[in-house]
Amino acid sequence: LEVPLVGTDASALKTFVDDWVTAASELAGVCSTICPKLEAFKTQVTLIESLQRAEMEIAKIRRKIVALPDNVAPDTVNALLEEAKPHVKEFKQNRKTADMLIAGRKRDLALEANPDKKVKKKRVAA
C-alpha cells in the first residue's frame, strides 16, 4: 500500500489501482480480525482506536480511488497515495504491536493450560 505509482501506461495504471484497492480492502478485514482479539487487553483501547482510525482513513482514500474515472492522470493517483501513506504506516506499526501482544497472550494461555510443557516462541512476521 505504500508503493508509489510508477509509469503512465493506462493499462498498468488500471492494474495498479485495482491491486491497491484490493489490498486496502484486505486491510479492513485484517483490522476486523485483530481488534476483537485485542479487546482481551483492557489497556489496549488506544491501540484498537489507532488501528481502526488508520483503517477508516485508508477506506476513505480507497473510495476516492474507486471513484476516479478510467482516464485519470497518474499524478492524481499519486496524490491520493501520498495522502494514504501516513495512515498505512500507522496501521503497519500498530499491527506489528498487536500481533506481538496476541502471540504473547496465546503463549501465556498455553502455559496456563499446560504448565509442565514448554511452549515454543513463534516469530511474528513483520
Order of alpha helices (4+ residues) and beta strands (2+ residues): alpha-alpha-alpha
